[in-house]
């Protein structure tokens, strides 16, 4: 099964729209669709896990620590941290590469960083 994604509330929505535009088959929920707006990081991780979605965030300061705590207690579909300094086109390319070249289970309890 291909990866399914959940954007964190801090994630650039232009990237979500760009991924969807370039490849409409990608299952990529924005923050509003996933109900993760104004929600604490541990709850965001829980909501993404319950939906079976890999969380995609720009939060490299606190999310990795929350993720490490989360996977001590339960499984996570994974987290991908996208650098805010990466241009939108490159971020879209890397997310599409992840979607194309990996399967959902490869991300179980893993954290990845973009750019690749």
MARFIDREN-596356 format. One record per atom (N, C-alpha, C): x, y, z. Coordinates in steps of 0.1 Angstrom, whole numbers, padded with zeros to 4 digits, always signed. Atoms other than C-alpha are relative to their C-alpha. Layout:
XYZ;...
This chain:
+0008-0012+0000;+0000+0000+0000;+0009+0012+0000;-0008-0013+0000;+0013+0035-0008;-0002+0008+0013;+0002-0009-0012;+0019+0060+0020;-0012+0009-0001;+0011-0010-0001;-0010+0081+0031;+0006+0011+0010;-0006-0010-0008;-0001+0115+0046;-0010+0009+0007;+0007-0010-0008;-0014+0140+0072;+0009+0012+0002;-0007-0013-0003;-0002+0176+0072;-0002+0005+0014;+0001-0006-0013;+0005+0191+0106;-0005+0015-0003;+0006-0013+0001;-0011+0225+0113;+0011+0010-0005;-0010-0010+0003;+0023+0243+0108;+0005-0003-0015;-0005+0004+0013;+0028+0226+0074;-0005+0009-0011;+0004-0009+0011;+0028+0248+0043;-0010-0006-0010;+0011+0006+0007;-0005+0242+0026;+0003+0001-0015;-0004-0001+0014;+0010+0252-0008;+0006-0013-0005;-0006+0013+0003;+0030+0220-0006;-0011-0011-0002;+0011+0010+0000;-0001+0199+0001;-0008+0002-0014;+0007-0002+0013;-0019+0215-0029;+0008-0004-0012;-0009+0003+0011;+0011+0211-0051;+0001-0015-0002;-0001+0014+0001;+0014+0174-0043;-0013-0006-0006;+0013+0004+0006;-0023+0169-0050;-0002+0003-0015;+0001-0004+0014;-0021+0188-0082;+0008-0009-0010;-0009+0008+0008;+0009+0169-0095;-0004-0015-0001;+0003+0014+0000;-0004+0135-0085;-0013-0002+0008;+0013+0000-0006;-0042+0134-0077;-0002-0013+0008;+0002+0013-0008;-0039+0097-0064;+0006+0000+0014;-0006-0001-0013;-0018+0108-0034;-0011+0003+0010;+0009-0003-0011;-0039+0106-0002;+0007+0008+0010;-0007-0010-0008;-0028+0137+0016;-0010+0009+0006;+0010-0008-0007;-0051+0152+0042;+0007+0013+0005;-0005-0013-0006;-0045+0189+0051;-0004+0000+0015;+0002-0001-0014;-0046+0200+0087;-0015+0001+0004;+0015-0001-0003;-0083+0210+0086;-0007-0014-0002;+0006+0013+0002;-0093+0177+0071;+0003-0011+0010;-0004+0009-0011;-0074+0158+0097;-0003+0004+0014;+0003-0004-0013;-0086+0178+0126;+0011+0003+0009;-0012-0002-0009;-0051+0188+0138;+0003+0014+0002;-0002-0015-0002;-0055+0226+0139;-0002+0003+0015;+0000-0004-0014;-0048+0240+0174;-0001-0012+0009;-0001+0012-0008;-0040+0206+0188;+0014-0003+0004;-0013+0002-0005;-0010+0197+0209;+0007-0012-0008;-0007+0010+0008;+0017+0176+0192;-0003-0015+0004;+0003+0014-0003;+0010+0143+0211;-0014-0004-0005;+0013+0002+0005;-0026+0146+0201;+0000-0001-0015;-0001+0000+0015;-0017+0153+0165;+0006-0014-0004;-0006+0013+0003;+0005+0121+0165;-0011-0011+0002;+0010+0009-0003;-0024+0102+0180;-0011+0000-0011;+0010-0001+0011;-0049+0114+0154;+0005-0005-0013;-0006+0005+0012;-0025+0107+0125;+0001-0015+0001;-0001+0015-0002;-0019+0072+0139;-0014-0007-0001;+0013+0006+0001;-0056+0065+0143;-0006+0000-0014;+0004+0000+0014;-0062+0075+0107;+0010-0008-0009;-0010+0008+0008;-0032+0054+0095;+0008+0009-0009;-0007-0010+0009;-0014+0085+0081;+0014+0003+0006;-0013-0005-0003;+0022+0095+0081;-0001+0015+0002;+0000-0014-0002;+0025+0129+0097;+0011+0007-0007;-0010-0009+0006;+0043+0156+0077;-0001+0013+0006;-0001-0012-0008;+0055+0186+0096;+0013+0008-0004;-0012-0009+0001;+0080+0215+0095;+0006+0000+0014;-0004-0002-0014;+0084+0212+0133;+0012-0009+0004;-0012+0008-0004;+0120+0199+0138;+0004+0002+0014;-0005-0003-0014;+0123+0214+0173;-0007-0009+0010;+0007+0007-0011;+0096+0196+0193;-0006-0014-0005;+0006+0013+0005;+0080+0169+0170;+0008-0012+0002;-0008+0012-0001;+0109+0145+0170;+0000-0006+0015;+0000+0004-0014;+0109+0144+0208;-0014-0006+0004;+0014+0005-0003;+0071+0139+0210;-0002-0013-0007;+0001+0013+0008;+0074+0112+0183;+0007-0011+0008;-0008+0010-0008;+0101+0094+0204;-0008-0005+0012;+0008+0004-0012;+0078+0094+0234;-0012-0008-0005;+0012+0006+0005;+0048+0084+0213;+0002-0015-0003;-0003+0013+0004;+0064+0053+0199;+0005-0009+0011;-0003+0008-0011;+0074+0041+0233;-0013-0007+0005;+0013+0005-0004;+0037+0036+0240;-0008-0007-0010;+0008+0006+0010;+0022+0027+0207;+0007+0002-0014;-0006-0001+0013;+0029+0023+0170;-0005+0013-0007;+0003-0011+0008;+0030+0052+0146;+0002-0003-0015;-0003+0002+0014;+0027+0052+0108;+0012+0008-0005;-0012-0007+0003;+0057+0075+0109;-0002+0015-0001;+0000-0015+0001;+0067+0112+0107;+0011+0004-0010;-0009-0005+0010;+0084+0131+0079;+0001+0015+0004;-0003-0014-0003;+0100+0165+0088;+0006+0006-0013;-0004-0008+0013;+0103+0189+0058;+0006+0013+0004;-0007-0013-0003;+0128+0217+0061;-0008+0012-0005;+0007-0012+0004;+0111+0251+0060;+0009+0008-0010;-0009-0007+0009;+0142+0263+0040;-0001-0006-0014;+0001+0007+0013;+0134+0239+0012;-0010+0007-0009;+0010-0006+0009;+0117+0255-0018;-0012-0010-0002;+0013+0007+0001;+0081+0244-0024;+0001-0011-0011;-0001+0010+0011;+0089+0226-0057;+0008-0012+0004;-0009+0011-0005;+0117+0205-0041;-0007-0008+0010;+0007+0007-0010;+0095+0196-0012;-0011-0009-0007;+0010+0008+0008;+0067+0184-0036;+0007-0012-0006;-0007+0011+0007;+0093+0164-0056;+0004-0011+0010;-0004+0010-0009;+0106+0147-0025;-0012-0008+0006;+0012+0007-0005;+0072+0139-0011;-0006-0010-0010;+0005+0009+0011;+0061+0124-0044;+0010-0012-0002;-0010+0011+0001;+0094+0104-0045;-0003-0010+0011;+0004+0009-0012;+0085+0090-0010;-0012-0008-0004;+0013+0007+0003;+0050+0082-0022;+0002-0011-0011;-0003+0009+0011;+0063+0065-0054;+0009-0012+0004;-0011+0010-0002;+0093+0046-0040;-0001-0008+0012;+0002+0007-0013;+0081+0034-0006;-0014-0005+0002;+0013+0005-0004;+0053+0015+0009;-0003+0005+0014;+0004-0006-0013;+0033+0026+0039;+0007-0007+0012;-0006+0007-0011;+0047-0001+0062;+0015+0003+0003;-0014-0003-0001;+0083+0010+0056;+0002+0011+0010;-0001-0012-0009;+0075+0041+0077;-0004-0003+0014;+0005+0003-0014;+0062+0023+0108;+0011+0003+0010;-0008-0005-0012;+0077+0040+0139;+0013+0006-0005;-0012-0006+0005;+0103+0058+0117;-0003+0015-0002;+0001-0015+0003;+0110+0095+0113;+0010+0002-0011;-0008-0003+0011;+0124+0108+0081;+0001+0015-0002;-0003-0014+0002;+0138+0142+0069;+0000+0003-0015;+0000-0005+0014;+0132+0161+0036;+0007+0013+0001;-0004+0007+0012;+0153+0170+0017;+0006-0013+0002;-0005+0014-0001;+0162+0134+0011;+0015+0000-0002;
